[in-house]
Amino acid sequence: MPIINSIAAMSDDMKTWRRHLHKHPELQFDCHETARFVVDRLKEFGVTEIHEGIATSGVVAIIEGKGAGPTIGLRADMDALPIEEATGAEHASTVPGKMHACGHDGHTTMLLGAAKYLAETRNFNGRVALIFQPAEEGGGGAGVMVEEGIMDTFDIAQVFALHNVPGKDFGHVFTTPGPIMAAADTFHVHVKGKGGHGAYPHETLDPIPAALSVAQAFGTIVSRNHRSLDDLVVSVTQIHSGSADNVIPDKAYLNGTVRTFDAEVRDMVERRMGEIVRGQAESYGVEIDFTYERGYPPTINDAEATSFAADVAREVAGEDRVDAESYKEMGAEDFAYMLEARPGSYLFIGAGEGAGLHHPEFDFNDEISPIGASLLARIVETANPA
């Protein structure tokens, strides 16, 4: 079946909801006003079981179907980004330095659209758990919600999520079984030397050559320490040192990100970075403090759940508009924690042309809301037919 007619009929409502959320962005776990808006809409739809304050400002709402059956979880992220908006839109952010630059306002709207339809029709067995999550953009809100027990408390059997992608064909859905998003780790390197006059470097222990050498050596981990067919990114993204042209500083700092899919590769990178740092400290006679922080794990789709979700997407979007063997992304997503706890799938939906994610001119394409809401609703109805 194509887009659900009653969901298509609420397109204007969804646009209004989304643009309200866009005007009032909130960051990380501080999504209280967004959550209040969500709860108010759910109550209007007739949803009576609503649980608030999970992971500070998260919401889980339960809709009962017509008969017994498992619980399907549908997740939407609610938080925005610390970016100054440059869209110039009438519905632009009213909060300086904050904007919905990743489309979480749209994800929340699509789940609200699915919730309204499911609450009205209840054409499914079992239950649906509507998961409105804070702090995807750092903070790992999904992991906190899992730690606070939502999977067990609400007896969630499977969980699904959907993310918009500008620059991809409008309305096309793509996903893949197995790893779809990477683990995201962060490293910090603090180099301590001995500063002095730039004209007399022999009297100093210059931290800058040591820092540059560490950065160059980190690059060899990708080219020389791992199998070329394994996916790995090591990026040094910051180097800071010094404040004047004639002064050798006493400190330098560098940091960056590591993106992997495989646990053994992840372990190897951390081990090699430690070896490199110790060697360069000895080589340059400086002290180096090295920290490796493990962030979001890889987002790994369950093969069976992904095949199922792709079949549903073909019904909604069209047979030729679904790629169920798509490529992996080196970006990261905290939905990984939910997929570690339960089988499920993460899917992308093309939003057509527009500024990219995390760009100050990005704006969610409201025209994909009925497609996304229909896909989420049909996942429930197809998994647990009444």
BAFITOR-215627 format. One record per residue: residue in one letter; z negated, x, y of N, C-alpha, C in turn. Coordinates in steps of 0.05 Angstrom, whole numbers, padded with zeros to 5 digits, always signed. Example, Ala and Ser with C-alpha at 12.3 -4.5 7.8 and 13.67 -1.06 7.14 Angstrom:
a-00156+00264-00114-00156+00246-00090-00156+00264-00066 s-00142+00257-00045-00143+00273-00021-00157+00258+00001 
***
This chain:
m+00000+00017-00024+00000+00000+00000+00000+00018+00025 p+00011+00009+00047+00011+00024+00072-00015+00021+00086 i-00015+00027+00112-00039+00024+00129-00049-00005+00126 i-00075-00008+00123-00087-00035+00120-00083-00051+00145 n-00073-00075+00143-00066-00091+00167-00090-00096+00185 s-00112-00103+00173-00136-00109+00190-00146-00084+00204 i-00142-00061+00192-00149-00036+00206-00129-00030+00228 a-00104-00034+00223-00083-00031+00244-00089-00049+00268 a-00100-00073+00262-00105-00092+00283-00128-00083+00301 m-00145-00065+00291-00167-00055+00307-00161-00029+00321 s-00135-00022+00323-00127+00003+00336-00138+00006+00364 d-00136-00015+00380-00146-00014+00408-00176-00010+00408 d-00190-00023+00390-00219-00019+00389-00226+00010+00382 m-00212+00021+00363-00217+00048+00355-00211+00067+00378 k-00190+00062+00392-00183+00079+00415-00206+00078+00436 t-00216+00054+00441-00238+00051+00460-00263+00066+00450 w-00270+00063+00425-00293+00078+00414-00289+00108+00417 r-00266+00117+00409-00261+00146+00409-00262+00157+00437 r-00251+00143+00456-00250+00154+00484-00278+00153+00497 h-00294+00133+00489-00322+00133+00498-00336+00158+00487 l-00333+00164+00462-00346+00187+00450-00335+00213+00463 h-00309+00213+00469-00297+00237+00481-00310+00243+00509 k-00316+00222+00523-00327+00225+00550-00356+00234+00549 h-00369+00232+00526-00398+00238+00524-00404+00257+00501 p-00394+00281+00502-00397+00300+00480-00425+00311+00479 e-00434+00317+00454-00460+00330+00450-00456+00353+00430 l-00474+00372+00431-00471+00397+00415-00491+00398+00392 q-00482+00411+00371-00499+00418+00349-00516+00394+00339 f-00542+00398+00337-00559+00377+00326-00567+00356+00346 d-00560+00361+00372-00567+00343+00393-00546+00321+00397 c-00542+00305+00376-00522+00284+00377-00535+00256+00378 h-00556+00254+00393-00572+00229+00393-00557+00206+00405 e-00544+00210+00428-00529+00188+00440-00505+00180+00423 t-00492+00200+00412-00470+00194+00394-00479+00177+00370 a-00502+00186+00358-00513+00171+00336-00521+00143+00344 r-00532+00139+00368-00539+00113+00377-00515+00095+00380 f-00493+00106+00390-00468+00091+00392-00458+00083+00364 v-00460+00101+00345-00452+00096+00317-00468+00073+00306 v-00495+00075+00309-00513+00055+00298-00507+00027+00310 d-00503+00027+00336-00497+00001+00349-00472-00012+00338 r-00451+00005+00333-00427-00006+00322-00431-00016+00293 l-00446-00001+00278-00451-00009+00250-00466-00035+00249 k-00485-00039+00266-00500-00064+00267-00481-00087+00275 e-00463-00082+00293-00443-00103+00300-00426-00110+00276 f-00421-00091+00259-00404-00096+00235-00419-00111+00213 g-00445-00114+00217-00461-00127+00196-00473-00108+00176 v-00473-00082+00181-00486-00063+00163-00516-00064+00169 t-00531-00068+00148-00560-00072+00151-00577-00048+00142 e-00566-00032+00124-00582-00009+00114-00572+00016+00129 i-00587+00024+00149-00580+00046+00166-00604+00065+00167 h-00599+00091+00161-00620+00111+00161-00614+00131+00183 e-00632+00135+00201-00628+00152+00225-00645+00177+00223 g-00639+00196+00240-00656+00220+00244-00654+00240+00221 i-00633+00239+00205-00629+00258+00184-00616+00283+00196 a-00627+00307+00190-00618+00331+00203-00619+00328+00233 t-00641+00317+00243-00647+00312+00271-00633+00287+00282 s-00606+00286+00281-00592+00263+00293-00571+00251+00275 g-00571+00259+00250-00551+00248+00231-00558+00220+00223 v-00537+00206+00213-00540+00178+00204-00527+00175+00177 v-00541+00160+00159-00528+00151+00134-00532+00121+00132 a-00509+00107+00129-00510+00078+00127-00498+00070+00100 i-00509+00050+00088-00501+00041+00061-00488+00013+00063 i-00465+00010+00051-00452-00016+00048-00450-00022+00019 e-00462-00045+00011-00462-00053-00017-00435-00068-00023 g-00424-00061-00047-00400-00075-00056-00407-00101-00071 k-00388-00111-00086-00391-00137-00099-00406-00135-00126 g-00406-00111-00137-00419-00109-00163-00430-00081-00167 a-00440-00075-00191-00452-00049-00196-00431-00028-00197 g-00439-00003-00191-00421+00019-00192-00432+00043-00177 p-00418+00065-00179-00428+00090-00165-00425+00088-00135 t-00438+00107-00122-00437+00109-00092-00417+00131-00084 i-00398+00123-00067-00379+00142-00056-00387+00149-00028 g-00390+00175-00022-00397+00185+00004-00372+00191+00021 l-00373+00182+00046-00351+00188+00065-00365+00201+00089 r-00356+00225+00096-00369+00240+00117-00352+00244+00142 a-00364+00241+00165-00351+00248+00191-00370+00265+00207 d-00360+00286+00220-00376+00303+00238-00376+00291+00266 m-00398+00295+00281-00401+00282+00307-00402+00301+00330 d-00407+00327+00326-00413+00345+00348-00388+00356+00362 a-00392+00365+00387-00371+00375+00403-00374+00406+00406 l-00359+00417+00425-00359+00446+00429-00367+00454+00457 p-00378+00478+00461-00385+00487+00488-00361+00498+00503 i-00342+00480+00510-00317+00488+00523-00313+00469+00548 e-00304+00480+00569-00297+00465+00593-00270+00451+00589 e-00270+00425+00590-00245+00410+00585-00224+00414+00606 a-00198+00416+00598-00177+00419+00617-00154+00400+00612 t-00160+00377+00599-00139+00357+00593-00130+00342+00618 g-00148+00337+00636-00142+00320+00659-00140+00291+00652 a-00148+00283+00628-00145+00255+00619-00166+00238+00633 e-00160+00212+00635-00179+00193+00646-00205+00192+00630 h-00203+00197+00604-00226+00196+00587-00237+00224+00582 a-00232+00243+00599-00241+00271+00596-00272+00271+00596 s-00282+00293+00585-00311+00296+00584-00324+00294+00611 t-00347+00280+00612-00362+00277+00636-00386+00297+00637 v-00387+00314+00616-00409+00333+00614-00398+00361+00618 p-00405+00375+00640-00395+00401+00645-00400+00421+00622 g-00379+00436+00615-00382+00456+00594-00383+00446+00566 k-00378+00420+00562-00378+00409+00535-00354+00391+00531 m-00341+00393+00508-00318+00375+00503-00313+00372+00473 h-00301+00350+00466-00292+00346+00438-00265+00360+00435 a-00266+00386+00428-00242+00402+00426-00233+00406+00397 c-00246+00392+00378-00238+00394+00350-00233+00367+00337 g-00236+00345+00353-00229+00319+00343-00251+00305+00327 h-00276+00315+00330-00298+00302+00316-00303+00273+00327 d-00296+00269+00352-00297+00242+00362-00277+00224+00347 g-00254+00235+00340-00235+00219+00324-00244+00216+00295 h-00257+00236+00283-00266+00233+00256-00288+00211+00255 t-00306+00211+00274-00326+00190+00275-00314+00163+00278 t-00293+00161+00295-00280+00136+00299-00266+00126+00274 m-00252+00144+00259-00239+00136+00235-00259+00125+00214 l-00283+00138+00212-00303+00128+00194-00314+00102+00203 l-00317+00098+00229-00326+00072+00239-00305+00050+00233 g-00280+00057+00235-00259+00037+00229-00260+00029+00199 a-00263+00050+00182-00266+00044+00153-00291+00027+00148 a-00313+00034+00162-00338+00019+00158-00335-00010+00165 k-00321-00016+00188-00318-00044+00196-00302-00059+00175 y-00281-00048+00166-00264-00061+00145-00280-00065+00119 l-00294-00044+00110-00308-00046+00085-00332-00066+00087 a-00345-00067+00110-00367-00086+00114-00357-00115+00114 e-00333-00119+00124-00322-00146+00126-00311-00156+00099 t-00298-00138+00084-00284-00146+00059-00301-00142+00034 r-00315-00119+00033-00331-00112+00010-00315-00116-00016 n-00290-00107-00015-00273-00110-00038-00275-00086-00056 f-00299-00079-00064-00304-00056-00082-00331-00061-00096 n-00334-00047-00118-00360-00046-00132-00376-00022-00123 g-00401-00021-00131-00418+00001-00124-00425+00001-00095 r-00427+00024-00083-00435+00027-00055-00419+00048-00041 v-00417+00047-00015-00407+00069+00001-00428+00079+00019 a-00431+00105+00020-00450+00118+00038-00435+00130+00062 l-00439+00120+00085-00425+00130+00109-00443+00152+00121 i-00432+00176+00121-00448+00199+00130-00437+00209+00157 f-00453+00205+00178-00446+00215+00204-00463+00239+00210 q-00450+00262+00211-00464+00288+00210-00463+00303+00236 p-00486+00314+00245-00486+00332+00268-00481+00361+00260 a-00476+00378+00280-00477+00407+00276-00458+00419+00256 e-00433+00410+00257-00413+00424+00240-00404+00450+00254 e-00403+00450+00280-00394+00473+00296-00417+00493+00299 g-00426+00504+00277-00449+00522+00277-00474+00506+00273 g-00492+00516+00257-00516+00502+00251-00517+00491+00223 g-00494+00487+00211-00493+00478+00184-00506+00451+00179 g-00500+00431+00195-00512+00405+00193-00509+00393+00165 a-00486+00398+00153-00481+00387+00126-00501+00398+00106 g-00506+00424+00108-00526+00437+00091-00554+00426+00095 v-00561+00421+00120-00587+00409+00127-00589+00381+00115 m-00568+00365+00117-00569+00338+00106-00573+00339+00076 v-00559+00358+00063-00562+00361+00034-00591+00370+00027 e-00601+00389+00043-00628+00399+00038-00649+00377+00042 e-00643+00358+00060-00661+00336+00064-00657+00314+00044 g-00639+00318+00025-00638+00301+00001-00620+00277+00001 i-00600+00277+00018-00583+00253+00020-00568+00247-00006 m-00560+00268-00020-00545+00263-00045-00561+00249-00066 d-00587+00257-00068-00604+00244-00088-00615+00218-00078 t-00624+00218-00053-00636+00194-00041-00617+00170-00043 f-00591+00175-00037-00572+00153-00037-00554+00153-00062 d-00561+00170-00081-00548+00170-00107-00517+00173-00104 i-00509+00192-00087-00480+00195-00081-00467+00210-00105 a-00446+00198-00115-00432+00209-00138-00409+00228-00130 q-00395+00221-00110-00372+00237-00099-00373+00235-00069 v-00360+00255-00056-00360+00255-00027-00333+00265-00017 f-00324+00253+00005-00297+00259+00016-00299+00262+00046 a-00281+00278+00057-00280+00281+00086-00251+00286+00095 l-00246+00281+00120-00219+00282+00131-00220+00296+00158 h-00200+00314+00163-00199+00329+00188-00171+00328+00200 n-00169+00323+00226-00143+00323+00239-00132+00351+00243 v-00106+00354+00244-00093+00380+00249-00070+00376+00268 p-00073+00384+00294-00050+00384+00312-00029+00404+00304 g-00004+00399+00310+00017+00417+00302+00029+00411+00275 k+00016+00394+00259+00026+00386+00233+00039+00358+00236 d+00059+00353+00219+00074+00328+00221+00055+00303+00222 f+00061+00286+00240+00044+00262+00245+00041+00246+00219 g+00016+00240+00213+00010+00223+00190+00013+00235+00163 h+00021+00260+00161+00023+00273+00135-00005+00283+00127 v-00010+00280+00101-00036+00288+00090-00032+00312+00072 f-00049+00332+00075-00047+00355+00057-00075+00364+00048 t-00076+00374+00024-00101+00383+00011-00093+00402-00012 t-00113+00412-00026-00107+00428-00049-00132+00429-00067 p-00128+00430-00093-00152+00434-00110-00163+00462-00108 g-00189+00465-00114-00201+00491-00112-00207+00498-00083 p-00208+00524-00076-00215+00533-00049-00194+00523-00029 i-00204+00511-00007-00186+00502+00014-00194+00514+00041 m-00220+00521+00045-00229+00534+00069-00247+00557+00060 a-00248+00578+00077-00261+00603+00069-00291+00603+00075 a-00305+00621+00062-00333+00628+00070-00331+00643+00097 a-00351+00640+00113-00351+00653+00140-00377+00668+00143 d-00375+00695+00143-00398+00712+00147-00395+00727+00173 t-00418+00738+00183-00418+00752+00208-00432+00779+00204 f-00422+00800+00217-00435+00826+00216-00442+00836+00244 h-00464+00850+00245-00473+00862+00271-00479+00892+00266 v-00469+00909+00284-00473+00937+00282-00484+00947+00309 h-00508+00958+00308-00520+00969+00332-00522+01000+00329 v-00508+01014+00346-00507+01043+00344-00526+01055+00366 k-00544+01072+00358-00562+01085+00377-00558+01115+00378 g-00550+01125+00401-00545+01154+00404-00563+01165+00425 k-00552+01184+00440-00567+01196+00462-00548+01198+00486 g-00554+01184+00508-00537+01184+00531-00538+01208+00548 g-00521+01210+00567-00521+01232+00586-00497+01232+00604 h-00492+01254+00618-00471+01256+00637-00444+01258+00623 g-00424+01244+00633-00398+01244+00621-00385+01271+00621 a-00394+01289+00639-00382+01316+00641-00394+01335+00621 y-00416+01327+00608-00430+01344+00589-00435+01330+00562 p-00413+01322+00549-00417+01307+00524-00431+01323+00502 h-00431+01350+00504-00444+01366+00483-00474+01363+00484 e-00484+01352+00506-00513+01348+00508-00521+01319+00499 t-00502+01304+00489-00508+01276+00482-00502+01272+00452 l-00509+01248+00442-00500+01238+00417-00485+01212+00423 d-00459+01215+00428-00443+01193+00438-00440+01171+00417 p-00449+01146+00424-00447+01125+00405-00419+01112+00403 i-00402+01118+00423-00376+01104+00424-00358+01114+00402 p-00354+01140+00397-00337+01148+00375-00347+01138+00348 a-00374+01137+00345-00385+01127+00320-00378+01097+00317 a-00381+01081+00338-00374+01053+00336-00345+01048+00330 l-00327+01064+00343-00299+01061+00338-00292+01069+00310 s-00305+01089+00300-00300+01099+00273-00309+01078+00253 v-00331+01065+00258-00341+01043+00240-00320+01021+00240 a-00311+01013+00264-00291+00991+00266-00266+00997+00250 q-00256+01022+00253-00231+01030+00239-00236+01030+00209 a-00259+01040+00201-00265+01042+00172-00268+01014+00160 f-00280+00995+00175-00282+00968+00165-00254+00956+00159 g-00234+00964+00174-00207+00954+00169-00196+00963+00143 t-00205+00986+00133-00195+00996+00107-00206+00981+00084 i-00227+00965+00088-00237+00948+00066-00216+00929+00056 v-00201+00917+00075-00180+00899+00067-00157+00914+00054 s-00149+00936+00065-00125+00950+00056-00129+00968+00031 r-00155+00976+00026-00159+00996+00005-00181+00989-00015 n-00197+00969-00009-00220+00964-00028-00218+00937-00043 h-00197+00922-00038-00195+00897-00053-00166+00893-00062 r-00163+00877-00083-00137+00871-00094-00120+00856-00074 s-00096+00864-00071-00079+00853-00049-00073+00823-00052 l-00076+00813-00077-00072+00784-00081-00096+00767-00074 d-00119+00780-00070-00143+00765-00062-00143+00760-00032 d-00151+00737-00024-00152+00730+00005-00177+00742+00018 l-00172+00757+00039-00195+00769+00054-00187+00776+00082 v-00205+00769+00101-00201+00776+00129-00227+00790+00138 v-00224+00813+00150-00246+00827+00164-00237+00832+00193 s-00250+00819+00212-00242+00821+00240-00265+00831+00257 v-00262+00854+00270-00280+00863+00290-00272+00848+00316 t-00291+00832+00327-00284+00815+00349-00298+00823+00375 q-00318+00841+00374-00332+00850+00398-00339+00879+00395 i-00335+00894+00417-00346+00921+00419-00356+00924+00448 h-00381+00931+00451-00393+00933+00478-00408+00959+00480 s-00403+00974+00502-00418+00998+00507-00411+01008+00535 g-00430+01021+00547-00425+01034+00572-00424+01016+00596 s-00427+01029+00620-00426+01014+00645-00414+01030+00669 a-00407+01055+00664-00396+01072+00686-00377+01093+00674 d-00359+01102+00691-00338+01121+00681-00349+01149+00677 n-00372+01156+00689-00382+01183+00686-00409+01184+00671 v-00415+01163+00655-00440+01162+00640-00434+01156+00611 i-00443+01174+00594-00442+01169+00565-00466+01151+00558 p-00462+01128+00547-00484+01110+00542-00500+01119+00518 d-00524+01107+00514-00540+01114+00491-00537+01093+00468 k-00523+01071+00474-00520+01050+00454-00492+01038+00453 a-00485+01028+00430-00459+01013+00428-00464+00990+00407 y-00449+00969+00410-00452+00946+00393-00425+00936+00385 l-00422+00929+00360-00398+00915+00351-00405+00894+00331 n-00388+00872+00331-00393+00852+00311-00366+00838+00305 g-00367+00820+00285-00343+00806+00278-00348+00787+00254 t-00326+00780+00242-00327+00759+00221-00313+00769+00195 v-00323+00758+00173-00311+00763+00147-00305+00736+00134 r-00280+00733+00124-00272+00708+00112-00262+00713+00084 t-00274+00700+00064-00268+00704+00036-00269+00677+00022 f-00259+00677-00003-00261+00654-00021-00277+00660-00046 d-00278+00686-00053-00289+00694-00079-00316+00708-00075 a-00335+00700-00092-00362+00711-00090-00363+00741-00094 e-00347+00751-00113-00347+00780-00118-00335+00795-00095 v-00314+00784-00083-00302+00797-00059-00323+00798-00036 r-00337+00776-00033-00357+00774-00012-00379+00796-00016 d-00388+00799-00041-00408+00819-00047-00397+00847-00042 m-00372+00852-00049-00359+00878-00046-00358+00885-00016 v-00350+00866+00001-00348+00872+00030-00375+00879+00041 e-00396+00864+00035-00422+00871+00045-00431+00899+00036 r-00426+00905+00010-00434+00931+00000-00418+00954+00014 r-00392+00951+00017-00376+00972+00029-00383+00976+00058 m-00388+00954+00072-00396+00957+00100-00422+00973+00103 g-00441+00968+00085-00466+00983+00086-00461+01012+00080 e-00443+01019+00061-00437+01047+00054-00423+01060+00077 i-00404+01046+00090-00390+01057+00113-00409+01064+00136 v-00426+01045+00142-00445+01049+00164-00463+01073+00159 r-00473+01075+00135-00491+01098+00129-00476+01124+00131 g-00451+01125+00121-00435+01149+00123-00428+01157+00151 q-00421+01137+00168-00414+01144+00196-00438+01152+00212 a-00461+01140+00205-00486+01149+00219-00492+01178+00214 e-00488+01186+00188-00493+01214+00181-00472+01232+00194 s-00447+01223+00194-00425+01239+00204-00428+01244+00234 y-00437+01225+00250-00438+01227+00279-00467+01234+00288 g-00486+01235+00271-00513+01241+00279-00527+01220+00295 v-00519+01195+00291-00531+01173+00306-00546+01155+00287 e-00562+01137+00299-00575+01116+00283-00558+01091+00284 i-00555+01077+00261-00540+01052+00261-00556+01031+00246 d-00560+01009+00259-00573+00986+00247-00551+00966+00240 f-00549+00958+00215-00528+00941+00205-00540+00915+00193 t-00529+00892+00202-00538+00867+00191-00513+00851+00182 y-00515+00840+00158-00494+00823+00147-00505+00795+00143 e-00495+00775+00157-00505+00748+00155-00485+00730+00140 r-00494+00718+00119-00477+00700+00103-00478+00672+00116 g-00455+00662+00123-00453+00636+00135-00444+00614+00116 y-00427+00596+00125-00418+00575+00108-00405+00586+00083 p-00410+00574+00059-00396+00582+00035-00367+00572+00036 p-00351+00580+00017-00323+00570+00016-00324+00540+00009 t-00305+00525+00021-00302+00497+00015-00284+00494-00009 i-00295+00484-00031-00281+00484-00056-00277+00455-00066 n-00253+00446-00066-00246+00419-00074-00248+00416-00104 d-00260+00394-00113-00259+00387-00142-00230+00379-00149 a-00220+00390-00170-00192+00385-00178-00186+00356-00183 e-00203+00343-00199-00199+00315-00206-00201+00297-00182 a-00222+00301-00165-00226+00285-00141-00203+00289-00121 t-00192+00313-00120-00170+00319-00102-00145+00305-00111 s-00140+00306-00137-00116+00292-00147-00118+00262-00142 f-00142+00251-00146-00146+00223-00140-00142+00217-00111 a-00154+00233-00093-00151+00228-00064-00122+00230-00055 a-00107+00249-00067-00079+00252-00060-00063+00228-00069 d-00069+00216-00092-00055+00192-00101-00060+00169-00081 v-00085+00167-00072-00092+00146-00053-00077+00151-00027 a-00075+00176-00018-00061+00183+00006-00031+00175+00004 r-00020+00179-00019+00008+00172-00022+00012+00142-00019 e-00007+00126-00027-00005+00097-00023-00007+00089+00006 v-00023+00104+00021-00028+00097+00049-00007+00109+00067 a-00002+00136+00064+00016+00150+00082+00045+00150+00073 g+00050+00147+00047+00077+00149+00037+00080+00171+00017 e+00096+00167-00003+00099+00186-00025+00107+00213-00016 d+00126+00214+00004+00137+00239+00013+00121+00252+00036 r+00098+00241+00042+00082+00250+00065+00055+00262+00057 v+00054+00270+00031+00029+00281+00020+00035+00307+00006 d+00021+00328+00013+00024+00354-00001-00003+00360-00014 a-00004+00356-00040-00029+00360-00056-00033+00388-00067 e-00014+00406-00060-00017+00434-00068-00013+00452-00044 s-00027+00445-00023-00023+00459+00003-00036+00487+00002 y-00034+00501+00024-00045+00528+00026-00074+00527+00033 k-00088+00549+00028-00116+00552+00036-00118+00561+00066 e-00139+00553+00079-00144+00560+00107-00166+00581+00108 m-00163+00601+00126-00184+00621+00129-00206+00612+00149 g-00203+00588+00160-00224+00576+00175-00247+00567+00156 a-00269+00559+00168-00292+00551+00151-00301+00523+00159 e-00316+00511+00141-00325+00483+00145-00351+00478+00129 d-00371+00467+00143-00396+00464+00129-00397+00441+00109 f-00375+00425+00108-00373+00405+00086-00375+00419+00059 a-00371+00446+00059-00374+00462+00035-00401+00457+00021 y-00422+00453+00037-00448+00448+00025-00449+00422+00010 m-00435+00402+00020-00435+00376+00006-00419+00378-00019 l-00397+00394-00018-00381+00397-00043-00395+00415-00063 e-00414+00432-00054-00430+00446-00074-00449+00427-00088 a-00457+00406-00074-00477+00388-00085-00464+00366-00102 r-00440+00358-00095-00426+00336-00110-00396+00342-00111 p-00382+00332-00131-00353+00334-00131-00341+00317-00109 g-00318+00326-00100-00305+00311-00078-00281+00326-00068 s-00272+00319-00044-00248+00332-00034-00248+00330-00003 y-00236+00351+00008-00232+00354+00037-00202+00353+00042 l-00194+00335+00060-00165+00331+00065-00159+00335+00095 f-00135+00342+00101-00125+00345+00128-00104+00323+00134 i-00103+00314+00159-00083+00294+00167-00069+00305+00192 g-00042+00307+00191-00027+00317+00213-00028+00298+00237 a-00032+00310+00261-00035+00295+00286-00010+00296+00303 g+00011+00310+00295+00034+00314+00311+00030+00336+00332 e+00048+00337+00351+00047+00358+00371+00024+00355+00390 g+00014+00377+00399-00009+00377+00418-00023+00404+00418 a-00041+00408+00437-00056+00432+00438-00073+00436+00413 g-00077+00461+00405-00091+00467+00380-00121+00461+00381 l-00133+00462+00358-00162+00458+00356-00177+00479+00371 h-00199+00472+00384-00216+00490+00400-00203+00499+00425 h-00182+00486+00434-00168+00492+00459-00177+00473+00481 p-00181+00483+00505-00191+00465+00527-00173+00442+00534 e-00147+00443+00525-00129+00421+00530-00125+00403+00506 f-00141+00407+00484-00138+00391+00461-00148+00362+00466 d-00134+00343+00454-00144+00315+00455-00135+00302+00428 f-00153+00289+00415-00147+00276+00390-00126+00255+00394 n-00107+00253+00375-00085+00233+00376-00095+00207+00364 d-00100+00187+00382-00111+00162+00373-00092+00147+00353 e-00067+00154+00353-00048+00140+00336-00053+00145+00306 i-00068+00167+00299-00073+00172+00271-00098+00158+00261 s-00114+00146+00279-00139+00133+00271-00135+00112+00250 p-00115+00093+00252-00112+00073+00232-00104+00085+00205 i-00090+00107+00205-00082+00120+00180-00107+00132+00166 g-00122+00147+00182-00146+00159+00171-00166+00139+00161 a-00171+00118+00177-00190+00097+00169-00181+00083+00144 s-00155+00078+00142-00144+00065+00118-00147+00082+00093 l-00143+00108+00097-00145+00127+00074-00174+00127+00065 l-00193+00129+00083-00222+00130+00075-00229+00104+00061 a-00221+00081+00072-00228+00055+00060-00215+00052+00032 r-00190+00061+00029-00177+00058+00004-00188+00077-00017 i-00199+00100-00009-00212+00117-00029-00235+00102-00042 v-00250+00087-00026-00273+00071-00037-00263+00049-00055 e-00243+00034-00045-00233+00011-00061-00219+00019-00086 t-00206+00042-00085-00192+00051-00109-00210+00064-00130 a-00231+00078-00120-00250+00091-00138-00267+00070-00152 n-00274+00049-00138-00292+00028-00149-00280+00001-00145 p-00258-00006-00159-00245-00032-00154-00263-00055-00162 a-00263-00076-00145-00279-00099-00151-00267-00116-00173 
***
